[in-house]
Amino acid sequence: MNNRNSSGRDEDDGLFLGPPLLEQSPLRVRQQSGWRQRLLLYVVVIIAALGGLLFGYDTAVISGAMLFLRVSFALNAWMQEVTVSIALLGAAIGSLGGGKLSDMLGRRTTLRLTAGVFTLGTLCTALSMNWPMFLMLRFIVGLSIGATASIVPVYISEIAPFRLRGVLVTFNQLALTIGIALAYWVDLAFAGAHMGWPPMYAVTAFPGLALLIGMLFTLESPRWLASKGRWSESALVLERLCTFEEATQEWQTIRSSFAGRTTRGALRELLRPGLRVALLTGIGLAIFQQVVGINTVIYYAPTIFEYAGFTSATSAILATSIVGVVNVLVTVLAGILIDRVGRRALLIGGTISMFITLVVLGVIFAIGPSQSGYLILLALLGYVIAFAISLGPVFWLMCAEIFPTHLRATGASIATFANWSANLLVSLTFLSLINLIGKSFTFWVYAGMSVLALIFCVLFVPETRNKSLEQIEAYWLNGRKWEEKEVVATGAIPNIKSRKYL
């Protein structure tokens, strides 16, 4: 769509040199209510959030499957940790490659590729004949999971109007928690039917296939299109997803963010003064989201409930399923509050609550968990509630919004790599820590990490509620100071004559 005149110059460039074109735009006629744009926006976000669903399902399915895998493959404690962690290793590597790939090919095309790899990989996993084959396939699936997890929040943040960005990016975390809960209930169904672990993994292919098909019909990120100089297509995407006022405002801020920019996104740019603090904030949130121990619950919840006196695999998985449902419900609440209460308030309240519930968990295990099974269930529910309303959704949102447009995929990839690496560390050490220092002290270690997370959030995390992506970029570059008014570029969204885009 970048038509060129006889001089070889992109005609789109001329759209920003003349007077504003708002009064001439057909948007004013077509977008009286904007309901079509809003409907399409939510459909695109829901499709993209399927990436979170497959992420969550694949993350949690191992918890119930492990009760059968350890018997089928004769796994000791160390082998169980490796079985859980091999996909995380792949995800850490995939998260680094995902950002670069999405910068080259686009967010939409990259998600199609990762969804295809995930779907095929999970089907093959269900057919694994031995432990080494299972590990190899889990590593491959992990590569696609890591790439998907780093791209989906970025994609949603780049298509969302800034006043809706918080709630829309939270759709990804909501889908993730739905995937976790779904995995628990699927585990429960197949465990009750005595069908073992293979069908638990076969079912995983369905969200991957749904994402692959859905991404065939979505739109590319307008900010990615702008980064490639495809201004007309960028404007048309905004026109289709936003109301007239939103499209104009987003268009102006995109133009402003690219004004005078000649370099491409690179790690060295993220390390320059100002932006290095943004990178530190993203990495810090990524690490603390994991070292507070949440995925010990996701991966090992049935095992924890067995420690607590739930004697059968079915009862342990049932208790875990209750945790999964609560996780979903609280994430819905977080989506409502995140743009009303703010990111910092949720982080501070959540980390304090996690500290309290983790201390309580340690105390219960110290006095005799076999006599307090339901108290442990309540304490775990409190811990999950605290996480689901704070570090759970807020990390992924902040990861998608704190980096400049041309560095967003790179920055998000680095933060996601740190997240997966910390996840890998926690999952590799949980059972070993229990054997080394006991259950109580293990949970108290995570409580200590919650205190460190609280301090970090108070010192480094800004409140980005009701701020555009470009205002957030200016915050870092201005020495962590907010501008009173947003600086926008001259001109308005162009009058697009062609309606064709794909």
C-alpha positions in Angstrom: 0.0 0.0 0.0 3.0 2.3 0.0 2.5 3.9 -3.4 5.4 5.8 -4.8 5.4 8.9 -7.1 7.6 9.5 -10.0 10.4 10.7 -7.8 10.4 7.4 -6.0 9.3 8.9 -2.6 6.6 7.2 -0.6 3.4 9.2 -1.1 2.5 8.5 2.5 5.2 10.9 3.6 3.2 13.8 2.2 0.3 13.1 4.4 2.0 14.6 7.4 3.4 17.8 5.8 0.1 19.6 5.0 -2.7 20.9 7.2 -4.7 18.5 9.4 -7.1 16.2 7.5 -9.6 15.5 10.3 -12.5 17.3 8.7 -11.9 15.5 5.3 -11.7 12.0 6.9 -14.5 9.5 6.1 -14.1 8.3 9.7 -16.3 11.1 11.0 -19.2 9.7 8.9 -18.6 6.1 9.4 -17.8 6.0 13.1 -20.8 7.7 14.7 -21.0 5.1 17.4 -17.8 3.0 17.0 -19.5 -0.2 18.0 -18.2 -2.1 15.0 -14.7 -1.0 15.8 -15.1 -2.0 19.4 -16.5 -5.4 18.5 -13.7 -6.1 16.1 -11.1 -5.0 18.7 -12.4 -7.4 21.3 -12.6 -10.3 18.8 -8.9 -9.7 17.8 -7.8 -9.5 21.4 -9.7 -12.7 22.4 -8.1 -14.5 19.5 -4.6 -13.3 20.5 -5.3 -14.2 24.1 -5.6 -17.8 23.0 -1.9 -17.7 23.2 -2.2 -17.2 26.9 -4.7 -20.1 27.1 -2.3 -22.6 25.5 0.5 -21.2 27.7 -1.6 -21.7 30.9 -2.8 -25.2 29.9 0.6 -26.4 29.0 2.0 -24.9 32.2 -0.5 -26.7 34.5 -1.2 -30.0 32.8 2.1 -31.3 34.1 0.8 -31.1 37.7 -1.7 -33.9 37.3 0.2 -35.7 34.6 3.2 -36.0 36.9 1.3 -38.4 39.2 1.2 -40.8 36.3 4.5 -39.9 34.5 6.5 -40.8 37.6 5.1 -44.3 37.5 5.2 -44.8 33.7 8.8 -43.7 33.4 10.0 -44.6 37.0 11.0 -41.0 37.8 12.8 -40.1 41.0 12.6 -36.6 42.6 15.4 -35.2 40.4 13.9 -36.7 37.2 10.5 -35.2 38.1 12.2 -31.7 38.4 13.9 -32.2 35.0 10.6 -33.3 33.5 8.9 -30.1 34.7 11.8 -27.9 33.8 12.7 -29.0 30.3 9.8 -27.1 28.7 10.9 -24.1 30.7 14.4 -24.2 29.3 12.9 -24.3 25.8 10.6 -21.4 26.7 13.5 -19.3 28.0 15.3 -19.8 24.7 12.1 -19.3 22.6 11.3 -16.0 24.4 14.6 -14.5 23.2 14.0 -15.6 19.6 10.4 -14.6 19.6 11.0 -10.9 19.9 13.5 -10.8 17.1 11.3 -12.9 14.9 8.3 -10.8 15.5 10.3 -7.6 14.6 11.3 -9.2 11.3 8.0 -11.0 10.3 5.4 -9.1 12.3 3.5 -10.1 15.4 0.7 -11.8 13.5 2.9 -14.0 11.3 5.1 -15.0 14.2 2.1 -16.1 16.3 0.9 -18.2 13.4 4.3 -20.0 13.3 4.5 -20.6 17.0 0.9 -21.9 17.1 1.7 -24.4 14.4 4.8 -25.7 16.2 2.9 -25.9 19.5 0.0 -27.9 18.0 2.2 -30.4 16.2 4.5 -30.7 19.2 1.8 -31.4 21.8 0.3 -34.1 19.6 3.6 -35.8 19.3 4.2 -35.5 23.0 1.1 -37.6 23.7 2.7 -40.4 21.6 6.0 -40.4 23.5 7.3 -43.9 24.0 10.0 -43.2 26.6 11.4 -40.5 28.9 14.1 -39.1 26.5 11.6 -38.8 23.7 9.1 -37.0 26.1 11.8 -34.6 27.1 12.9 -33.7 23.6 9.3 -33.0 22.5 8.6 -30.9 25.6 11.7 -28.8 24.8 10.4 -28.1 21.3 6.9 -27.2 22.7 8.7 -25.0 25.2 10.3 -23.0 22.4 7.0 -22.1 20.9 5.5 -21.3 24.3 8.3 -18.9 25.2 8.0 -17.1 21.9 4.2 -16.9 22.1 4.3 -15.6 25.7 6.6 -12.8 24.8 4.6 -11.7 21.7 1.0 -11.8 22.8 1.0 -9.0 25.4 3.1 -6.8 23.0 0.6 -7.4 20.2 -2.4 -6.7 22.4 -0.8 -3.5 23.8 0.0 -2.2 20.3 -3.6 -2.6 19.0 -5.4 -1.3 22.1 -6.4 2.3 22.7 -4.4 3.5 25.7 -7.5 3.9 28.0 -8.4 0.2 27.4 -4.9 -1.1 27.3 -4.8 -2.3 30.9 -8.0 -4.4 30.8 -7.3 -5.7 27.2 -3.7 -6.9 28.1 -5.2 -8.5 31.2 -7.2 -10.7 28.8 -3.9 -12.6 28.2 -3.5 -13.3 31.9 -7.2 -14.2 32.2 -6.8 -16.7 29.3 -3.7 -18.0 31.0 -5.5 -18.7 34.2 -8.4 -20.3 32.3 -5.9 -22.5 30.6 -4.5 -23.5 34.0 -8.0 -24.2 35.4 -8.9 -26.2 32.3 -5.8 -28.3 32.6 -6.6 -29.1 36.2 -10.1 -30.2 35.3 -8.9 -32.2 32.3 -6.4 -33.9 34.6 -9.2 -34.7 37.0 -11.4 -36.2 34.3 -8.7 -38.4 32.9 -7.3 -39.4 36.3 -10.8 -40.4 37.4 -11.2 -42.5 34.2 -7.8 -44.1 34.8 -6.6 -43.1 31.3 -3.2 -41.8 32.4 -1.1 -38.9 31.1 -1.2 -39.2 27.2 -4.7 -37.8 26.6 -3.9 -35.0 29.0 -1.3 -33.8 26.5 -3.3 -34.6 23.4 -6.1 -32.2 24.5 -3.4 -29.4 24.6 -3.4 -29.3 20.7 -6.9 -27.8 20.6 -6.0 -24.3 21.9 -3.0 -24.3 19.7 -5.1 -25.1 16.6 -7.6 -22.4 17.6 -4.9 -19.8 17.8 -3.5 -20.8 14.5 -6.8 -20.6 12.7 -7.8 -17.4 14.5 -4.6 -15.6 13.6 -5.3 -16.2 9.9 -8.2 -13.6 10.2 -6.7 -10.9 12.5 -4.9 -7.6 11.8 -1.3 -6.8 12.1 -0.1 -4.4 14.8 -0.3 -0.8 13.6 2.8 0.1 15.5 4.8 -2.7 13.8 3.5 -1.6 10.4 4.6 2.0 11.2 8.0 0.7 12.2 8.4 -0.7 8.7 7.2 2.5 7.0 3.8 1.1 6.1 1.9 4.1 7.2 -1.2 3.7 5.2 -1.7 0.2 6.4 -1.0 1.3 10.0 -3.7 4.0 9.7 -6.2 1.6 8.2 -5.7 -0.8 11.1 -6.4 2.0 13.6 -9.5 3.0 11.6 -10.8 -0.6 11.8 -10.1 -1.1 15.5 -10.6 2.3 17.1 -13.2 5.1 17.2 -12.5 8.3 15.2 -11.1 10.1 18.3 -9.1 7.1 19.5 -7.7 6.5 16.0 -6.6 10.1 15.7 -5.0 10.2 19.1 -3.2 6.9 18.6 -2.1 8.0 15.1 -0.6 11.2 16.4 1.3 9.5 19.2 2.7 6.9 16.8 3.9 9.6 14.5 5.4 11.5 17.4 7.3 8.4 18.7 8.9 7.8 15.3 9.7 11.4 14.5 13.4 11.7 13.7 14.1 8.1 14.5 16.7 6.5 12.2 18.0 3.5 14.3 16.4 0.1 14.7 15.7 -1.6 18.0 18.7 -3.1 19.6 19.9 -4.1 23.1 22.4 -1.3 23.1 19.6 1.2 22.9 17.8 -0.3 25.9 21.1 0.1 27.8 21.3 3.8 27.2 20.5 6.3 30.1 16.8 6.3 30.9 15.8 3.2 29.1 18.1 1.0 31.1 15.9 1.7 34.1 12.9 0.5 32.1 14.8 -2.7 31.2 15.7 -3.1 34.9 12.1 -2.7 35.9 10.9 -5.2 33.3 13.6 -7.8 34.3 12.9 -7.2 38.0 9.2 -7.7 37.7 9.9 -10.8 35.6 12.1 -12.4 38.2 10.0 -11.5 41.2 6.9 -12.9 39.6 8.5 -16.3 39.7 10.7 -16.3 42.8 7.7 -15.7 45.1 7.0 -19.3 44.3 3.7 -19.2 42.3 4.6 -22.0 39.9 5.5 -24.4 42.8 1.7 -24.3 43.2 0.9 -24.5 39.5 3.4 -27.4 38.9 3.3 -29.3 42.2 -0.1 -28.5 43.7 -1.3 -32.1 43.7 2.0 -33.1 45.3 1.6 -30.4 48.0 -1.9 -31.6 48.7 -0.6 -35.1 49.0 1.8 -33.8 51.7 -1.2 -32.2 53.3 -3.1 -35.4 53.7 -5.1 -35.7 50.5 -4.5 -39.4 50.1 -5.6 -40.2 46.5 -4.5 -38.7 43.2 -8.1 -37.8 42.4 -8.7 -35.9 45.7 -5.4 -34.0 45.3 -6.2 -33.0 41.7 -9.7 -32.0 42.8 -8.3 -29.6 45.4 -5.9 -28.3 42.8 -8.9 -27.7 40.5 -10.6 -25.5 43.1 -7.4 -23.4 43.2 -7.5 -23.1 39.4 -11.1 -21.8 39.4 -10.4 -19.2 42.1 -7.3 -18.1 40.1 -9.6 -17.4 37.1 -12.2 -15.5 39.1 -9.7 -13.2 40.8 -8.0 -12.5 37.5 -11.3 -11.2 36.2 -11.4 -8.9 39.2 -7.9 -7.8 38.5 -8.9 -6.9 34.9 -11.6 -4.7 36.3 -9.4 -3.0 38.9 -6.2 -2.6 37.0 -7.3 0.6 35.1 -9.3 1.9 38.1 -7.0 1.3 41.1 -3.8 1.3 39.2 -0.8 -1.0 38.7 1.3 0.1 41.8 -1.6 -0.2 44.3 -2.3 -3.8 43.1 1.4 -4.7 43.2 1.9 -3.3 46.7 -1.3 -4.9 48.2 -0.6 -8.2 46.5 3.0 -8.6 47.6 2.0 -7.8 51.2 -0.8 -10.4 51.1 1.5 -13.0 49.5 4.0 -12.5 52.4 1.3 -13.1 55.0 -0.2 -16.2 53.3 3.2 -17.8 52.7 4.2 -17.3 56.3 0.9 -19.0 57.3 1.5 -21.9 55.0 4.9 -22.4 56.6 3.4 -22.4 60.0 0.7 -24.9 59.1 3.3 -27.3 57.7 5.4 -26.8 60.8 2.6 -27.8 63.2 1.4 -30.9 61.2 -0.1 -30.6 57.7 -1.7 -34.1 57.8 -4.1 -32.8 60.4 -4.7 -29.5 58.6 -5.3 -30.4 54.9 -8.2 -28.0 54.5 -6.3 -25.2 56.3 -3.5 -25.6 53.7 -6.1 -25.4 50.9 -7.4 -22.1 52.3 -3.9 -20.7 52.8 -3.0 -21.7 49.2 -6.2 -20.1 48.0 -5.3 -16.9 49.8 -1.8 -16.9 48.3 -3.2 -17.5 44.7 -5.7 -14.7 45.2 -2.9 -12.3 46.2 -0.8 -13.3 43.2 -3.7 -13.3 40.7 -4.6 -9.7 41.6 -1.0 -8.3 41.5 2.1 -9.8 40.0 0.2 -12.3 37.8 -1.5 -9.8 35.5 0.6 -6.7 36.2 3.9 -8.1 35.1 2.6 -9.0 31.6 0.9 -5.6 31.3 4.0 -3.7 32.3 6.2 -5.9 30.1 4.1 -4.9 27.2 3.9 -1.1 27.9 7.1 0.1 29.4 9.3 -0.2 26.4 9.4 2.2 23.3 7.6 1.0 20.2 10.8 0.1 18.2 12.3 -1.7 21.2 9.1 -3.2 22.6 9.5 -6.7 21.2 13.2 -6.8 22.2 12.6 -5.5 25.7 9.6 -7.8 26.2 11.7 -10.8 25.0 14.5 -10.0 27.5 12.0 -9.7 30.3 10.2 -12.9 29.3 13.6 -14.7 29.1 14.3 -13.5 32.7 10.8 -14.7 33.7 11.3 -18.2 32.2 14.8 -18.5 33.6 13.5 -17.7 37.1 10.6 -20.1 36.6 13.2 -22.7 35.6 15.2 -22.1 38.8 12.2 -22.3 41.0 10.8 -25.5 39.4 14.2 -27.2 39.5 14.8 -26.5 43.2 11.4 -26.8 44.8 11.5 -30.6 45.7 15.2 -30.3 46.4 14.5 -27.4 48.8 11.8 -29.4 50.6 14.2 -32.3 51.0 17.0 -30.0 52.2 15.4 -27.5 54.5 11.8 -28.8 54.9 8.4 -27.7 53.7 8.0 -24.8 56.2 11.3 -23.1 55.5 10.8 -23.5 51.8 7.6 -21.5 52.0 9.3 -19.0 54.3 12.0 -18.5 51.6 9.3 -17.5 49.2 7.8 -15.2 51.8 11.1 -13.4 52.0 11.1 -13.0 48.3 7.7 -11.4 48.5 9.2 -8.7 50.8 12.0 -8.1 48.3 9.4 -7.8 45.6 7.4 -5.3 47.6 10.5 -3.1 48.1 11.4 -3.3 44.3 7.8 -2.3 43.3 7.9 0.7 45.6 11.2 1.9 44.3 11.1 1.2 40.6 7.6 0.6 39.2 5.8 3.7 37.9 2.1 4.1 37.7 1.2 3.9 34.0 -2.6 4.0 34.3 -4.2 6.2 31.7 -0.9 6.9 30.0 -0.2 6.3 26.3 2.7 4.0 25.3 4.4 7.1 23.9 4.0 9.0 27.2 5.5 6.1 29.1 8.5 6.2 26.7 8.9 9.9 27.4 8.8 9.2 31.2 11.9 7.1 31.0 13.8 9.4 28.7 12.9 12.4 30.9 14.6 10.9 33.9 11.4 9.2 35.3 9.3 12.3 35.2 5.9 12.5 33.6 5.2 15.2 31.1 2.1 17.3 31.9 0.9 17.2 28.3 1.5 14.6 25.7 3.5 15.8 22.7 2.0 14.8 19.4 3.0 15.2 15.8 1.5 17.6 13.3 -1.2 16.1 11.2 -3.9 13.6 11.5 -4.9 10.2 10.4 -4.9 10.2 6.6 -7.9 9.9 4.4 -7.5 6.3 3.3 -9.1 5.6 -0.1 -8.4 1.9 -0.2 -10.3 -0.4 2.1 -8.2 -3.4 1.3 -5.8 -4.7 3.9 -4.2 -8.1 4.2 
